[in-house]
Amino acid sequence: MSLLSFVTKGVLRSSISTEHHQHFQEDLPETHVLHRKLSGARMFILNRPEKLNALNLNMIRNIGPQLKAWDVSKLAKVILMKGAGQGKFSVGDDILDILIKAKEKDPDALYFFQDKFALVQMIATLQTPYVSVLDGYALGGALGLFVHGPFRIATEKTIFAIPEIGLGAFLNSGSSFYLPRLDGEIGTYLALTGQRLQGIDTFFTGIATHYIPSSRLAALEDRLIDLETSEHEIIQRVLEKFVDKKPVSKIGFPADIRQAIDRCFKFNTVEEIVSALDNEKPSAWSRETKQRLLSVSPTSLKVTLKSLRKGKSMSLVECLVMEFDLIQKFLVTKDFHEGVEAAFLEKPRRKPQWQPPQLAGITEEDIDQLYFLEPSPNTLSLPSKLDLRQYPFARFGLPTQEEVRLAVTGEGAEFQMEGRLKEQDEIISWFENGHKNKWGVKEKVMDILDRKAVATVEEGLVWKK
């Protein structure tokens, strides 16, 4: 049986359906998510330490209604999300639990994503300031609980990665909206390789908005608890008082790797990306990156890349709808089952046997036909019509590469009257003023200009083509 017929029959005959399934809103246990009310602060604490706070349906259903209630409460001034236990924040979705439910054709496998995507939409459109503390693992599907919020705190213990690609799975929780909006091709690189980012690197690459040592978190919480305002600008000023203004030797990735990421991962097919890696000057990074790409599911790679390219021009809700459609297809195809079983059920762990095993085994036409042209049986239902195309509180993080480009080229709306910025000092000053002297702005802007602009006698700084 060809891959095409295997997957098509899987989708048509074996789809998990939520049709005719009575969805009861039960009194759910609060054990795995603790709620705290402390003066004007409201706090969620992920509390499933035996599973490193892996998210399941009960946890999502626990958070949603309470988050909605706190958002409309005049007494709630700030909402915090953090994790308990050794792993701290969360290792992502409880993917094994989802697989078991999918095998049993239990609709809860889909309800997990249905309810989680509703939670993602809620977090992205909250009126109340929302602060997530990424002190430890912040992996995979856990990003749905933090990346769409305005304040994201990294510490020296933060570990961020998107490991789904190595499980034959697919990104979710608005990843297809968030990742393409990171600088250059960083989002593509992280999604296709599962590469980890740690500590302060998560701050400079845009995953986190602030870098605060874990030793200062308790004092920060006390300060937030004492606040009597829900103004985002004041929350920002409070957070900035706790940041670690330490000298840095690199801004995220080493400069040569950062440039190679943009060169190699700008293409729209995985084959072209692999070819670009072959054309790089041989290095440990290029060899390891190529090896990683060729070891994971070819199907997952190609679907993920296509979704990232589509997501760049879509709204958050459009991305969530696309992801919900794709997830239904992945839940009934072999690679997802194979990847999860090889990683979590087999003792010792074994190397997954993907179908097809190589990139050449599935064409772009196959990907379109199997995953993008025919809709899945169930449509995503969201609690509101609120949507966004850009994050409303992006100004609380560091400037992006695109923002710096607009300043240098003069294409940004704010430069139409007085013209573009031509000198490094005035560009840095402009961004520092706009970000109210936020720490890290100068370092980030200088790094971008060093990589992407060139100084000329006649025109000052010019953006490289």
N, C-alpha and C positions, 0 to 999 in steps of 0.2 A: 504494500500500500504506500502510495506517495505521501510525502509530507502534506501536500495540498489537500488531498482527499482525507487524510487522517484528521487534520485540524478542522476542516470544514464539517466533517461528520461529527467531530467532537462538539463544535459550537452548536450545530443544529439539533443534535440528538441528546446531548448530555448537559445542556446548560442548566445551571442552578437557577431556579425560578423563585421569585417572591410572589408570584401571582396566587391569589386565593389563600395566601398565608395570613392568618389573623395575627396582627402585631399588638400584643398586649403591653401596656406600660405598667410594669410591676414595680413594687417597692424594692428598689435595688439595694444591695448591701453597699455600705460606704467603706468597707475595709480596705480596699485597694486604692482608694483615693480619699485622703483626709481633707476635711474642710476646716478652715480656721477663720474666726472673726476677731481682729485685734484693732480696736479703735476704728480708724477709717480704712484700714487695710483688710482685704479679703484674700485668702490664700488657699490654693490647691496644692496638696502634697501627694505626688505619686508614691504609693506605698505598697509595692509588690516586690520587695527586695530579693525574694527567692528566685524571681525571674528577671532580675535587673530592671524592674519596672516596665517589662514588655506590655504593650497595650492590648487589652481585649475588649470585647463588646460591652461588658458590664462597666468597665472603667470609662469608656466613651459616654455611655448613657448616664453615668454618674455625674460627669462634668457638665454636659450640655445644659440641662435645665437650671442648674445652680449658676452657671456662668450667665445665662440669660437673665436670671433674677437679680444677680449682683449688678449687671450692666444698667438696669433701670432703677436701681436703688440709689436714692440721694445720699444715703449714709456711706456707701462704698466709694472711696476716693481713689483707690488703686487696687488692682488685682494682680497677685503674684502666682506664678506657676513654677514649681520646683520638684525635685525628686528626693526620696529618702533612701538610705541604705548605702552600701559600698559603691555601687555603680552610679549613684546619684541620678541624673535626669532620667533617661530611658534609652534602651537599646532598640527601640522601634516597635513595630507591630509584632504580636505573638504569631509569627508566621506558621509555626507548626500547628497551633490551634486552628488557624484558618484552613490549612491543608486538610486536617482531619474532618472538619465540617464540610469542606468542599467534596471530599470523597463520599461522605454520607449524604450528599445533596441536601444538606441542612441550609435553609435560607439565611441563617445567621451569618454564614460566610459572606454573604452579600450585604446583610444589614450592618455588619461591622463597617464596611466602606460607606454605605449610605449614610449612617449616623455620623461617621467620622468626617465626611465631606461637609455635612451640615455644620459640624463644629468648626471646621476650617473656615467656612464662610463667616461664621459668627465672630471668630477671633479676628479675621481680617477687617471686619466692619464695626468693631466695638467702639463705643463712645468713651468708656472708662479706660484710663491708662492701664496697659497690660504689660507686666514685666516678667520675662522668663529667665530663669537662672540655670545656665548650662554647665553646672559644676560636675563634670564627669561625662559619661557617654551621652551623646545626642545623635543617635544613629537612625538612618532610614526613615521609616514612616513617622518617627517621633517628631520630625521637622514640622508636621502639621500642627503641632502644639506651640511652635515658637516662630518659625521663619516669617509668618505673615503678620506678626505683632510688631509694635513700634519700638520696644526696648528688649534687647537680647544680650544678656550678660555672659561673657566668656571668662573663664579663669584659667590658671595654669594647668588645671586638671581636665579641661574640656577636650573631648575627642569627637570630632564630627566626621561622618562618612555615610555614603549611600551604598550599602552592600547588596541591594536587591539584584543587581545585574549578575552577581555570582551565584544566585539561587535560581536563575531562570525565571525570575519574577519581573514585575514591572513597577516603575515609580508610581507614587500616589500622593495624595494630600496636597495637591497643587504644585508638585515639583516641576511640572511642565510649564508653569507660569513663573515660578520663582527662579529656577536655575538659568534660563536664557537671559535673565536680567542682571546676572552677575557680570563682572568685567570681562570683556573679550570672550574667550572660549573656556573660562574656568568652569562654568556650570556643565558644559559638555564633557570636559575632562573628568570632573568628579563623578558624573553620572555613569560614564562608560567604563571607568576603571575601578570605581569603588575606593579610590585613594583616600587615605585619612588626612585630616588636618587637625592640628593640635594647638591648644593654648592660644597665644597671641596671634598665630597665623589665621585663626578663624575670624579675628577682628579685622585684620587688614584685607582679607578677601571678601568681606561683606556678610559673612554668616552671622556674626555678632555685631552689635552696635557699640558695645563698651567692653573694655578689658579691665576686670577688677580682681585682685588676688582673693583667693578663697578665705584667707584670714580676715578679710574686711567685710565679708558677707553678713555676718551677724549684726555688726554695727550699721550697715546699710539698711537691713531689714528694720531695725529699731527706728531709724530715721524716717523710713517710708511709713511706718506704722503711726508716727506722730503727725504726719501731714494732715492738714485740714482743707486741702484743695485737691481738685482733680484736673488741674491744668497740666497738659503735657509738657509745656515749656519749663514748668517748675520741677517736674519729675526729672527732666533732662538735666537741669542744673544740679539737682541733688546727686544724680548718678555720676556726673563729672567730678564731683568732689571726692569720690572714692576710687577713681581710676588710678592705675599704676603708670605714672609718666616716666617710664624707663627708656634708656637708649636702646635702639634696635639696630641690628646689623643687616636685616633684610625685611622687606615689606611683603609678607605672605610667602610666596615662592622665591627661591633664588632667581636672580635676574635672567640667567641664561635659560632656565627651565620655564620661567614665565613667558619668555618670548617664543620658546619652542611650542608651548601649549597653544598659543594663538596661531602659529604657523601650521601645526599639524591637525588641529581639531576644528578648523574653519570649514571643512568640507561637508558635503551633504550625504555622503555614503561612507560606510565603515571601511570599504575597500580603499577608498582614496585616503582616508586617515592612516591606514596601515602602510600604504605606499609612501605617504609623506614621512612617516617615522623611519622607513627604510632609507629615505633620502637625506635624513639628518646625519650630521657627523656622529659616528658611533660613540655611544656613551652608555653608562649603566642605566640612566633614565630611559633612553629610547629603547634599549633592549627589554627592560622590565615592563615598560608600558606596552610594547607590542606583544610580549608574552602574555600579559594580562588580558589584552583584547582577544587573543586567539584561544584563551583557555575557558572563556565564559560562553554562555549560550548565544550562538549567532542570531537566533530569532530575537532574543531579548535586546541584544545590541542594536539591531536594525529598527525594531519598533521604538525603542527608547530614543534613538537619534532622530527619527522622523517626528516623534511627538514633541521633542524639544524645538525642532525647527518650526513646527506648526504653532507651538505654544507662544513663540516670541511675538506673534502678532494677534494673539487671542486675549480675551479678558479672563479673569480668574474663574468665573463661573463656566465659561466655555471650556477652559482647561479641565475643570473638575468633571464636567459632562463627558469630555473625551476620555479622561482617565477611568471613569466609572464604566464606560463602554469597553475599554481595553481590558480592564481587570476581569470582567466576566469571561472574556475570551481566554485569558491566561489561566484562569482557575480550572479550565477543562482541557488544557493542552499538556502534553507530556513533559516538556522541559521544566515547568513549574513543579510538578510532582517529583520529577527526577532530582532537581536541584535541592529541594527541601529534604527529601528522604536521604539523599547522600550526605547532607550536612548535619542533620539532626536525628535521624532514625538509625542509620547504619553505624555499627560499632566494629572496628574503628571506622572513622569517616573515610569515604572513598571518593574517587574522582567521578563526577557526574558524566553520564553518557548522553550527550545532547543529540537531538534529532531536528535537523541535520547536524552532523558534527563539525561542519566547516561552513565558512561564509558563502562559498560558491554554491552550497546546497539549497539556498533560498534566495530568490531574486527580489528586486524591488517591486516587481509586479505581483509576486506572491504576497509580499508584505501588505501592499495596498488591498489586494482582494481578500486576504484572510483577516486583516485587522482594522482597516479604515473605511472600506466601501459599504459593507453590510452592517447595519446596527445590531447591537445585542438585544435580547428579549426585554430587558428591564431598563427603564429610563430613570435618571437621577431626579429625585424630588428634594428640593431645598426649602427651608422654612421661610425664606424671604426672597425678594427680587433684587436685593442689594448686590452690587457688583463693582468691580474696579479694574482699571487698566494700568494704573500705576499706584504704588503704595503711597497713601496720603501722608505718612510720617517718615518718609525716606530721609528727610533732612536731619534726623537724629543720629543717623549713621555717618560713615565717612563719604566724601564725594566719590562718585563713580567715574570710571574712565570716560564714559560717554559725556558726562557733565563737563569734564575738563576739555574734552575735544570741542564741545560747543563754545567754550570760552576762547579757545585758541583760534578756532575758525571763524568765530563771530556768528555762527548759525543759530545760537540760542536767542530766544525772544528778547531777553534782557539786554542783549548787545546790539540790537537793531539800530538804536538811536545814536549811541556813542562809539560804536565800533568795537572790534575785538580787542582782547588783551594780548599784548605783544611781548612783554618781558616776564621772566620767571618770577621776580619779586612781586609784581603787581598781580599776577595770577594767584600766587600763594596768599597774598594779602586779601584779595577778593574772596577767596574761599574761606579763609580764617574768619573774616568778618561775617560772612554769611552763616557760618557754623558756630558763631559766638566763641571763637578761640578754642574750640573742641580739640583735645589732645589727639594727635595722630593725623590731623588734616594736613599739616605741613609735610610730614614724612610721606603720606600717601600721594599728595599732588606732585611732590618732587620726583617720586618713583615713576609716576605716569609720564611726566615730562621727559625724564631721562630716557624712557623707552620709546615714546611715541612722537616726540617733537624734536626738531632740529633748529638751532639758532642760525640766522642769516643776518648779514650786515644791513641789507636793504629793508627786510620786512620783519625783523625780530624773529620770534619763535614761529615756526611753521609746522603744521601737523604732517607727519609722514603719511604718504599714500599707501 
